[in-house]
Amino acid sequence: MSCLTPDAELVAAARRGSPAAFREIVARHQQAVRSFLRRVLDEAADADDLAQETFLAAWASLGRFRGGASLRSWLCAIAWNKRLSLLRSRRRAVDREAALARWEAPPGPSPDQSLDLQAALRRLPEAQRAAVALCLGGGFSHAEAAQVLGAPVGTIKSHVERGRARLAAALGDEP
């Protein structure tokens, strides 16, 4: 036990369920994690939120820390992955809003336009129609739609893209 570094001893104690040991890990490394995130994110509030999420994830996954790298670098790797997830989530939200804007009917659509869209949707294969309805019409992410439909995310992405292309062709809006 004496050959263990102080961080390793804290990790071992935290793995055994010691909240005090984990509090010490947080106290020792939170500034480094927060500073790192503040340098790679535009908003300090986002950095602070992700720092907190980093330590929650670290607590949940202490069993996977192998000690090959320093605890600080492991925590920063978790923080980096949290940052990537945040940015992906924001990109998906922007893409989803853009997709919805493209498919929303213009103000005061004629009944014929609404009927044309409904008819085009009915002509889509069932799986494509469901994916389009969830992702483009309902604002669901691909992952959320995959969960609802019980299909892989890649399949949902394909269904949405193919369904979008078929709708565009049916409505005469091909790019």
Backbone as CSV, one residue per row, in Angstrom:
resi,resn,N_x,N_y,N_z,CA_x,CA_y,CA_z,C_x,C_y,C_z
1,MET,0.815,-1.193,0.000,0.000,0.000,0.000,0.861,1.261,0.000
2,SER,2.032,1.192,0.562,2.875,2.377,0.658,3.425,2.825,-0.691
3,CYS,3.461,1.911,-1.681,3.988,2.311,-2.993,2.931,3.027,-3.839
4,LEU,1.719,3.083,-3.350,0.671,3.773,-4.090,0.823,5.282,-3.950
5,THR,0.536,5.978,-5.042,0.557,7.437,-4.985,-0.670,7.898,-4.217
6,PRO,-0.654,9.118,-3.712,-1.833,9.612,-2.995,-3.114,9.535,-3.838
7,ASP,-3.037,9.864,-5.137,-4.228,9.753,-5.982,-4.703,8.302,-6.058
8,ALA,-3.776,7.388,-6.176,-4.138,5.974,-6.262,-4.809,5.517,-4.975
9,GLU,-4.321,5.993,-3.839,-4.944,5.639,-2.557,-6.356,6.206,-2.473
10,LEU,-6.522,7.429,-2.949,-7.856,8.041,-2.943,-8.810,7.277,-3.856
11,VAL,-8.323,6.898,-5.022,-9.151,6.134,-5.957,-9.556,4.809,-5.320
12,ALA,-8.607,4.138,-4.696,-8.906,2.852,-4.060,-9.964,3.032,-2.962
13,ALA,-9.821,4.068,-2.175,-10.799,4.315,-1.105,-12.164,4.689,-1.688
14,ALA,-12.164,5.498,-2.727,-13.431,5.877,-3.365,-14.110,4.663,-3.979
15,ARG,-13.330,3.772,-4.567,-13.902,2.535,-5.117,-14.559,1.692,-4.034
16,ARG,-14.019,1.771,-2.843,-14.604,1.030,-1.720,-15.826,1.755,-1.162
17,GLY,-16.155,2.915,-1.761,-17.367,3.626,-1.365,-17.162,4.806,-0.445
18,SER,-15.933,5.289,-0.338,-15.669,6.410,0.560,-16.002,7.748,-0.109
19,PRO,-17.078,8.401,0.325,-17.393,9.717,-0.227,-16.314,10.750,0.113
20,ALA,-15.687,10.610,1.273,-14.636,11.551,1.663,-13.454,11.474,0.710
21,ALA,-13.102,10.264,0.298,-11.992,10.107,-0.647,-12.342,10.754,-1.989
22,PHE,-13.579,10.568,-2.428,-13.958,11.163,-3.709,-14.037,12.685,-3.591
23,ARG,-14.507,13.190,-2.462,-14.512,14.643,-2.259,-13.098,15.195,-2.363
24,GLU,-12.127,14.455,-1.840,-10.729,14.894,-1.926,-10.249,14.875,-3.379
25,ILE,-10.659,13.873,-4.145,-10.310,13.823,-5.577,-10.868,15.059,-6.278
26,VAL,-12.129,15.369,-6.006,-12.758,16.545,-6.617,-12.021,17.811,-6.197
27,ALA,-11.747,17.950,-4.906,-11.060,19.150,-4.420,-9.678,19.299,-5.062
28,ARG,-9.015,18.183,-5.248,-7.652,18.195,-5.780,-7.631,18.510,-7.281
29,HIS,-8.646,18.074,-8.030,-8.564,18.154,-9.497,-9.623,19.023,-10.161
30,GLN,-10.569,19.556,-9.406,-11.635,20.299,-10.058,-11.132,21.561,-10.756
31,GLN,-10.159,22.219,-10.194,-9.654,23.440,-10.826,-9.001,23.131,-12.177
32,ALA,-8.255,22.055,-12.242,-7.607,21.686,-13.516,-8.660,21.339,-14.569
33,VAL,-9.663,20.582,-14.169,-10.721,20.192,-15.112,-11.500,21.420,-15.558
34,ARG,-11.883,22.252,-14.609,-12.658,23.453,-14.941,-11.839,24.396,-15.832
35,SER,-10.572,24.578,-15.520,-9.717,25.461,-16.337,-9.588,24.928,-17.752
36,PHE,-9.386,23.628,-17.876,-9.294,23.010,-19.196,-10.570,23.272,-19.991
37,LEU,-11.714,23.024,-19.368,-12.989,23.208,-20.070,-13.237,24.674,-20.412
38,ARG,-12.828,25.565,-19.551,-13.017,26.993,-19.851,-12.169,27.428,-21.035
39,ARG,-11.044,26.776,-21.224,-10.194,27.120,-22.372,-10.741,26.558,-23.685
40,VAL,-11.507,25.459,-23.613,-11.967,24.836,-24.855,-13.448,25.092,-25.150
41,LEU,-14.119,25.807,-24.261,-15.521,26.164,-24.485,-15.658,27.681,-24.478
42,ASP,-16.659,28.170,-25.171,-16.867,29.618,-25.244,-17.502,30.193,-23.984
43,GLU,-18.338,29.417,-23.329,-19.088,29.904,-22.173,-18.561,29.298,-20.870
44,ALA,-18.245,30.163,-19.918,-17.763,29.691,-18.616,-18.828,28.851,-17.915
45,ALA,-20.089,29.210,-18.077,-21.164,28.446,-17.438,-21.217,27.025,-17.984
46,ASP,-21.001,26.879,-19.302,-20.956,25.537,-19.892,-19.798,24.744,-19.310
47,ALA,-18.655,25.407,-19.155,-17.477,24.738,-18.600,-17.747,24.278,-17.169
48,ASP,-18.377,25.129,-16.396,-18.677,24.759,-15.010,-19.661,23.590,-14.952
49,ASP,-20.678,23.635,-15.802,-21.652,22.529,-15.846,-20.977,21.222,-16.245
50,LEU,-20.131,21.287,-17.282,-19.468,20.065,-17.742,-18.451,19.560,-16.729
51,ALA,-17.839,20.454,-15.988,-16.911,20.013,-14.939,-17.674,19.191,-13.906
52,GLN,-18.842,19.673,-13.537,-19.663,18.937,-12.579,-20.076,17.581,-13.161
53,GLU,-20.501,17.574,-14.428,-20.871,16.316,-15.081,-19.676,15.369,-15.170
54,THR,-18.493,15.928,-15.364,-17.274,15.116,-15.432,-17.074,14.341,-14.139
55,PHE,-17.224,15.011,-13.012,-16.996,14.335,-11.736,-18.115,13.345,-11.418
56,LEU,-19.331,13.635,-11.856,-20.409,12.650,-11.692,-20.101,11.387,-12.500
57,ALA,-19.637,11.595,-13.735,-19.280,10.448,-14.576,-18.087,9.702,-14.001
58,ALA,-17.126,10.433,-13.461,-15.947,9.790,-12.868,-16.354,8.929,-11.675
59,TRP,-17.237,9.445,-10.837,-17.700,8.668,-9.683,-18.349,7.369,-10.155
60,ALA,-19.163,7.477,-11.201,-19.875,6.299,-11.712,-18.946,5.303,-12.391
61,SER,-17.804,5.779,-12.870,-16.930,4.880,-13.637,-15.550,4.696,-13.017
62,LEU,-15.411,4.921,-11.738,-14.111,4.735,-11.078,-13.558,3.330,-11.288
63,GLY,-14.429,2.362,-11.413,-13.982,0.985,-11.628,-13.233,0.800,-12.930
64,ARG,-13.425,1.711,-13.878,-12.736,1.601,-15.168,-11.404,2.328,-15.199
65,PHE,-11.106,3.100,-14.164,-9.814,3.781,-14.126,-8.739,2.745,-13.824
66,ARG,-7.791,2.608,-14.731,-6.761,1.575,-14.610,-5.443,2.096,-14.077
67,GLY,-5.288,3.388,-13.990,-4.056,3.926,-13.432,-2.903,4.004,-14.418
68,GLY,-3.131,3.658,-15.684,-2.066,3.761,-16.682,-1.692,5.206,-16.957
69,ALA,-2.642,6.087,-16.777,-2.415,7.523,-16.929,-2.683,8.162,-15.572
70,SER,-2.363,9.422,-15.457,-2.641,10.098,-14.186,-4.145,10.275,-14.027
71,LEU,-4.564,10.395,-12.807,-5.977,10.619,-12.527,-6.436,11.917,-13.182
72,ARG,-5.610,12.925,-13.137,-5.946,14.225,-13.742,-6.167,14.076,-15.240
73,SER,-5.318,13.334,-15.919,-5.506,13.180,-17.372,-6.747,12.347,-17.670
74,TRP,-7.043,11.362,-16.832,-8.265,10.572,-17.009,-9.494,11.463,-16.845
75,LEU,-9.478,12.321,-15.844,-10.588,13.245,-15.617,-10.728,14.230,-16.781
76,CYS,-9.612,14.723,-17.288,-9.669,15.641,-18.434,-10.167,14.930,-19.691
77,ALA,-9.856,13.652,-19.833,-10.383,12.882,-20.969,-11.904,12.762,-20.862
78,ILE,-12.399,12.529,-19.669,-13.850,12.488,-19.467,-14.444,13.855,-19.810
79,ALA,-13.792,14.913,-19.350,-14.266,16.271,-19.623,-14.290,16.539,-21.132
80,TRP,-13.251,16.108,-21.837,-13.196,16.294,-23.288,-14.366,15.573,-23.960
81,ASN,-14.636,14.356,-23.539,-15.752,13.612,-24.119,-17.083,14.270,-23.788
82,LYS,-17.226,14.844,-22.617,-18.441,15.590,-22.266,-18.593,16.801,-23.179
83,ARG,-17.479,17.473,-23.451,-17.498,18.629,-24.362,-17.939,18.201,-25.753
84,LEU,-17.367,17.104,-26.251,-17.748,16.618,-27.577,-19.234,16.275,-27.627
85,SER,-19.737,15.661,-26.585,-21.163,15.320,-26.535,-22.026,16.577,-26.541
86,LEU,-21.614,17.582,-25.802,-22.352,18.841,-25.776,-22.406,19.468,-27.163
87,LEU,-21.267,19.516,-27.841,-21.227,20.129,-29.163,-22.037,19.326,-30.175
88,ARG,-21.955,17.990,-30.102,-22.776,17.144,-30.991,-24.254,17.393,-30.744
89,SER,-24.625,17.483,-29.495,-26.020,17.720,-29.140,-26.495,19.057,-29.689
90,ARG,-25.667,20.056,-29.564,-26.037,21.381,-30.091,-26.129,21.371,-31.613
91,ARG,-25.206,20.662,-32.274,-25.271,20.565,-33.736,-26.539,19.855,-34.176
92,ARG,-26.892,18.776,-33.466,-28.122,18.046,-33.797,-29.333,18.944,-33.629
93,ALA,-29.342,19.750,-32.575,-30.478,20.648,-32.347,-30.584,21.672,-33.472
94,VAL,-29.458,22.226,-33.893,-29.465,23.190,-34.993,-29.914,22.509,-36.287
95,ASP,-29.384,21.315,-36.548,-29.777,20.580,-37.746,-31.260,20.237,-37.722
96,ARG,-31.743,19.845,-36.551,-33.153,19.486,-36.411,-34.031,20.702,-36.666
97,GLU,-33.644,21.856,-36.137,-34.408,23.079,-36.367,-34.394,23.459,-37.851
98,ALA,-33.245,23.314,-38.487,-33.158,23.627,-39.918,-34.026,22.675,-40.727
99,ALA,-33.994,21.392,-40.358,-34.823,20.417,-41.072,-36.295,20.720,-40.875
100,LEU,-36.664,21.050,-39.671,-38.067,21.388,-39.415,-38.482,22.626,-40.193
101,ALA,-37.600,23.614,-40.253,-37.920,24.836,-40.989,-38.120,24.535,-42.475
102,ARG,-37.326,23.597,-43.013,-37.481,23.251,-44.430,-38.804,22.552,-44.692
103,TRP,-39.291,21.798,-43.723,-40.477,20.981,-43.954,-41.758,21.579,-43.396
104,GLU,-41.651,22.643,-42.647,-42.858,23.271,-42.147,-43.593,23.918,-43.306
105,ALA,-44.892,23.827,-43.249,-45.699,24.444,-44.299,-45.584,25.957,-44.182
106,PRO,-45.614,26.676,-45.294,-45.549,28.138,-45.221,-46.807,28.676,-44.542
107,PRO,-46.747,29.905,-44.058,-47.938,30.457,-43.418,-49.120,30.413,-44.380
108,GLY,-50.238,29.999,-43.836,-51.451,29.951,-44.638,-51.395,28.970,-45.790
109,PRO,-50.946,27.707,-45.546,-50.863,26.777,-46.665,-52.253,26.463,-47.200
110,SER,-52.273,26.219,-48.463,-53.548,25.844,-49.060,-53.876,24.421,-48.633
111,PRO,-55.134,24.076,-48.596,-55.502,22.699,-48.271,-54.855,21.704,-49.222
112,ASP,-54.662,22.114,-50.485,-54.035,21.217,-51.454,-52.600,20.894,-51.068
113,GLN,-51.855,21.909,-50.573,-50.470,21.670,-50.168,-50.409,20.699,-48.993
114,SER,-51.269,20.883,-48.024,-51.295,19.977,-46.870,-51.655,18.566,-47.310
115,LEU,-52.620,18.469,-48.214,-53.019,17.158,-48.714,-51.883,16.509,-49.497
116,ASP,-51.148,17.307,-50.281,-50.015,16.773,-51.043,-48.956,16.196,-50.102
117,LEU,-48.634,16.921,-49.030,-47.638,16.450,-48.077,-48.124,15.174,-47.402
118,GLN,-49.383,15.167,-46.974,-49.923,13.965,-46.336,-49.908,12.776,-47.295
119,ALA,-50.271,13.019,-48.534,-50.263,11.932,-49.525,-48.841,11.430,-49.752
120,ALA,-47.866,12.369,-49.820,-46.471,11.975,-50.023,-45.966,11.170,-48.821
121,LEU,-46.346,11.582,-47.618,-45.953,10.839,-46.424,-46.533,9.427,-46.439
122,ARG,-47.782,9.291,-46.860,-48.413,7.965,-46.891,-47.738,7.034,-47.891
123,ARG,-47.111,7.597,-48.905,-46.444,6.759,-49.910,-45.068,6.273,-49.451
124,LEU,-44.562,6.830,-48.377,-43.270,6.362,-47.854,-43.453,4.994,-47.212
125,PRO,-42.419,4.159,-47.301,-42.470,2.899,-46.547,-42.674,3.215,-45.064
126,GLU,-43.311,2.320,-44.373,-43.696,2.551,-42.982,-42.526,2.986,-42.102
127,ALA,-41.392,2.303,-42.217,-40.237,2.633,-41.367,-39.721,4.031,-41.678
128,GLN,-39.680,4.397,-42.966,-39.232,5.740,-43.340,-40.218,6.782,-42.831
129,ARG,-41.486,6.515,-43.001,-42.511,7.460,-42.559,-42.388,7.695,-41.049
130,ALA,-42.204,6.634,-40.287,-42.084,6.779,-38.836,-40.841,7.589,-38.473
131,ALA,-39.716,7.292,-39.117,-38.471,8.018,-38.823,-38.599,9.492,-39.197
132,VAL,-39.202,9.779,-40.358,-39.402,11.164,-40.788,-40.342,11.876,-39.824
133,ALA,-41.420,11.208,-39.443,-42.387,11.824,-38.539,-41.747,12.166,-37.189
134,LEU,-40.915,11.269,-36.685,-40.272,11.529,-35.393,-39.192,12.597,-35.496
135,CYS,-38.275,12.427,-36.463,-37.102,13.309,-36.527,-37.412,14.676,-37.136
136,LEU,-38.130,14.698,-38.235,-38.395,15.974,-38.891,-39.669,16.626,-38.366
137,GLY,-40.667,15.824,-38.104,-41.924,16.383,-37.645,-42.007,16.544,-36.140
138,GLY,-41.355,15.653,-35.402,-41.474,15.668,-33.948,-40.281,16.230,-33.218
139,GLY,-39.196,16.533,-33.928,-38.020,17.097,-33.282,-37.193,16.107,-32.495
140,PHE,-37.402,14.801,-32.730,-36.625,13.787,-32.026,-35.221,13.714,-32.625
141,SER,-34.231,13.399,-31.800,-32.893,13.123,-32.318,-32.921,11.738,-32.960
142,HIS,-31.907,11.430,-33.738,-31.831,10.096,-34.337,-31.802,9.026,-33.244
143,ALA,-31.061,9.293,-32.173,-30.964,8.315,-31.086,-32.317,8.112,-30.408
144,GLU,-33.047,9.199,-30.202,-34.367,9.076,-29.588,-35.315,8.294,-30.487
145,ALA,-35.275,8.594,-31.783,-36.132,7.875,-32.720,-35.749,6.400,-32.766
146,ALA,-34.453,6.118,-32.703,-33.997,4.726,-32.704,-34.553,3.988,-31.496
147,GLN,-34.570,4.664,-30.373,-35.103,4.038,-29.169,-36.605,3.791,-29.309
148,VAL,-37.323,4.763,-29.832,-38.769,4.611,-30.003,-39.088,3.471,-30.966
149,LEU,-38.349,3.425,-32.081,-38.657,2.461,-33.129,-37.935,1.127,-32.959
150,GLY,-37.022,1.050,-31.994,-36.293,-0.199,-31.764,-35.393,-0.569,-32.927
151,ALA,-34.745,0.435,-33.500,-33.865,0.225,-34.652,-32.518,0.881,-34.371
152,PRO,-31.458,0.438,-35.058,-30.152,1.083,-34.882,-30.182,2.543,-35.361
153,VAL,-29.355,3.374,-34.748,-29.303,4.795,-35.095,-28.971,4.979,-36.581
154,GLY,-28.042,4.186,-37.101,-27.678,4.299,-38.519,-28.861,4.034,-39.437
155,THR,-29.681,3.094,-39.062,-30.878,2.790,-39.851,-31.831,3.980,-39.829
156,ILE,-31.992,4.592,-38.674,-32.873,5.758,-38.571,-32.345,6.889,-39.447
157,LYS,-31.041,7.128,-39.398,-30.454,8.182,-40.230,-30.737,7.917,-41.703
158,SER,-30.566,6.670,-42.113,-30.839,6.309,-43.518,-32.305,6.526,-43.851
159,HIS,-33.190,6.091,-42.984,-34.624,6.268,-43.233,-34.982,7.742,-43.371
160,VAL,-34.428,8.576,-42.510,-34.741,10.006,-42.564,-34.235,10.609,-43.866
161,GLU,-32.996,10.300,-44.227,-32.449,10.878,-45.456,-33.191,10.382,-46.699
162,ARG,-33.463,9.092,-46.757,-34.207,8.560,-47.908,-35.630,9.100,-47.942
163,GLY,-36.259,9.158,-46.774,-37.621,9.693,-46.709,-37.664,11.150,-47.116
164,ARG,-36.692,11.932,-46.669,-36.616,13.346,-47.043,-36.463,13.482,-48.558
165,ALA,-35.592,12.664,-49.141,-35.393,12.737,-50.597,-36.672,12.347,-51.348
166,ARG,-37.351,11.329,-50.883,-38.590,10.890,-51.550,-39.678,11.950,-51.409
167,LEU,-39.764,12.575,-50.253,-40.757,13.648,-50.078,-40.436,14.828,-50.994
168,ALA,-39.157,15.206,-51.050,-38.771,16.308,-51.921,-39.112,16.010,-53.370
169,ALA,-38.847,14.777,-53.803,-39.162,14.398,-55.187,-40.678,14.406,-55.424
170,ALA,-41.421,13.903,-54.462,-42.886,13.833,-54.606,-43.517,15.217,-54.621
171,LEU,-42.903,16.156,-53.910,-43.456,17.502,-53.830,-42.831,18.450,-54.844
172,GLY,-41.920,17.929,-55.677,-41.293,18.762,-56.703,-40.269,19.724,-56.149
173,ASP,-39.682,19.420,-54.995,-38.683,20.287,-54.373,-37.285,19.693,-54.438
174,GLU,-36.995,18.893,-55.439,-35.666,18.251,-55.488,-34.594,19.302,-55.630
175,PRO,-33.510,19.124,-54.852,-32.390,20.085,-54.921,-31.631,19.991,-56.215
